């Protein structure tokens, strides 16, 4: 679900996990978007 939200906003979610070392999440989003062009998820 989180990846879908990130992609819906024009970004990317990267998840990495290594046994015994924990997990890392990177959320990359664009700096800004024109509110007139943003559509709700699933639209």
N, C-alpha and C positions, 0 to 999 in steps of 0.2 A: 504494500500500500504506500509506503514512504517513497519508493522509487517512482511509482506512478505520479505522485504529487510533484516530485522534483522534475520529472520529465514534462508534466503538464505546465510547469512554470518555465520551461525552456532550459532546464538544468540537468544535472546528472547526480546520481547517488552511487558512490563506490563503497562497497563493504569488503573488508579484509579480515580474516580470522586465522590465527596460527595457534595450534594446540600448545597449551602451556604458556602462551605469551599474551593472550587476550585478543581483543578485536579493535578495529579502527574503522571509523566511518568518515567519509569525505562527502560533503554536500557542496556542489558547485552550482551557483545560480548566476544568471546574468545580472549586471550592475543595475539595470532598470528597464522597465517596459512602459510603453504608452498605455495607460489604463483603458483607453478606448479599444485596444486590440486584444485585451485579455479576455478569454472565454472560460466559463466554469468547466471543471473537469467533467468529462462525459458528454459535453455538448457537441 
